[in-house]
């Protein structure tokens, strides 16, 4: 099974959150594991906001984890960003002031570019796409 690791999952593992053991096990048992540069950025922002790390430490932690875990970093193409924007447009609800989760939409767009089904690891566990 192929797995895409979201930024929230990376931050959860690095912070030692309650889902960290399950997420780590999913990464270790996966056949292929991917993430993206926007997901690494998201992980760093979560570490900064929730755990008070400075920018350099947060980015270093996220990048080091990805490298040491052997996770392949995929580039986010213009097509992926466009697909995420289309999904955002479709999820907009009239009268709602709460915007869609752009990070989740971008993660899903990254996963959709593969022909093989992929599991998306989030901070709350895994989602099959």
C-alpha positions as CSV (number, residue, x, y, z in Angstrom):
1,X,0.0,0.0,0.0
2,X,1.2,3.5,-0.8
3,X,0.8,6.2,1.8
4,X,0.9,10.0,1.6
5,X,1.8,11.7,4.9
6,X,0.1,15.0,5.6
7,X,1.8,17.8,7.4
8,X,-0.5,17.4,10.3
9,X,0.6,13.7,10.6
10,X,4.3,14.8,10.5
11,X,3.7,17.3,13.3
12,X,1.7,14.8,15.3
13,X,4.6,12.3,15.2
14,X,7.2,14.9,16.0
15,X,5.2,16.3,18.9
16,X,4.6,12.7,20.3
17,X,0.9,13.1,20.1
18,X,-1.6,10.3,21.0
19,X,-1.8,9.1,17.3
20,X,2.0,9.1,16.8
21,X,2.6,5.4,17.4
22,X,-0.2,4.4,14.9
23,X,1.0,6.9,12.3
24,X,4.6,5.7,12.7
25,X,3.5,2.1,12.3
26,X,1.6,2.9,9.2
27,X,4.7,4.6,7.7
28,X,6.9,1.7,8.7
29,X,4.6,-1.0,7.1
30,X,3.8,0.9,3.9
31,X,5.3,-0.2,0.6
32,X,6.0,3.3,-0.5
33,X,5.6,6.5,1.5
34,X,5.3,10.1,0.0
35,X,4.8,13.6,1.2
36,X,5.1,17.0,-0.4
37,X,7.0,20.2,0.2
38,X,3.7,22.0,1.1
39,X,3.0,19.3,3.7
40,X,6.5,19.8,5.2
41,X,5.7,23.5,5.4
42,X,2.4,22.8,7.1
43,X,4.1,20.5,9.6
44,X,6.6,23.3,10.4
45,X,3.8,25.9,10.9
46,X,1.9,23.5,13.3
47,X,5.1,23.0,15.3
48,X,5.6,26.7,15.5
49,X,2.0,27.6,16.4
50,X,1.2,24.7,18.9
51,X,4.6,24.0,20.4
52,X,6.4,27.4,20.3
53,X,9.3,26.3,18.1
54,X,11.1,29.0,16.1
55,X,11.0,28.7,12.3
56,X,14.5,27.2,11.9
57,X,13.9,24.5,14.4
58,X,10.4,23.7,13.1
59,X,11.5,23.4,9.5
60,X,14.7,21.4,10.4
61,X,12.6,19.0,12.5
62,X,10.1,18.4,9.7
63,X,12.7,18.0,7.0
64,X,14.9,15.8,9.1
65,X,12.0,13.5,10.0
66,X,11.1,13.1,6.4
67,X,14.6,12.4,5.3
68,X,15.4,9.9,8.2
69,X,12.1,8.1,7.7
70,X,12.9,7.6,4.0
71,X,9.8,9.5,2.8
72,X,10.0,10.6,-0.8
73,X,9.1,14.3,-1.2
74,X,6.9,15.1,-4.2
75,X,6.9,18.5,-5.9
76,X,3.5,20.2,-6.0
77,X,2.8,21.0,-9.6
78,X,0.7,23.8,-11.0
79,X,-2.0,21.1,-11.8
80,X,-2.1,19.9,-8.2
81,X,-2.6,23.5,-7.0
82,X,-5.3,24.0,-9.6
83,X,-7.1,20.8,-8.6
84,X,-7.0,21.9,-4.9
85,X,-8.5,25.3,-5.9
86,X,-11.3,23.6,-7.9
87,X,-12.1,21.4,-4.9
88,X,-12.1,24.5,-2.7
89,X,-14.5,26.2,-5.0
90,X,-16.8,23.2,-5.0
91,X,-16.8,23.0,-1.2
92,X,-17.7,26.6,-0.6
93,X,-21.0,26.9,1.1
94,X,-23.3,29.9,0.6
95,X,-23.5,32.0,3.8
96,X,-20.6,30.1,5.5
97,X,-17.8,32.2,6.9
98,X,-15.6,29.2,7.5
99,X,-13.2,28.5,4.6
100,X,-12.4,24.9,3.5
101,X,-9.2,23.3,4.9
102,X,-6.8,24.3,2.1
103,X,-4.1,21.9,3.5
104,X,-6.4,18.9,3.4
105,X,-7.5,19.8,-0.2
106,X,-3.9,20.1,-1.3
107,X,-3.1,16.7,0.3
108,X,-6.0,15.1,-1.5
109,X,-5.0,16.7,-4.8
110,X,-1.5,15.4,-4.4
111,X,-2.9,11.9,-3.8
112,X,-5.2,12.1,-6.8
113,X,-2.3,12.4,-9.2
114,X,-1.5,8.7,-8.7
115,X,-3.2,5.9,-10.6
116,X,-2.9,3.6,-7.7
117,X,-5.1,4.1,-4.6
118,X,-3.2,5.7,-1.8
119,X,-3.9,6.1,2.0
120,X,-3.7,9.6,3.3
121,X,-2.3,9.8,6.8
122,X,-3.7,12.6,8.8
123,X,-3.2,13.6,12.5
124,X,-6.4,11.6,13.2
125,X,-5.3,8.4,11.5
126,X,-5.6,7.3,7.9
127,X,-8.1,7.9,5.1
128,X,-8.3,5.8,2.0
129,X,-8.6,7.7,-1.2
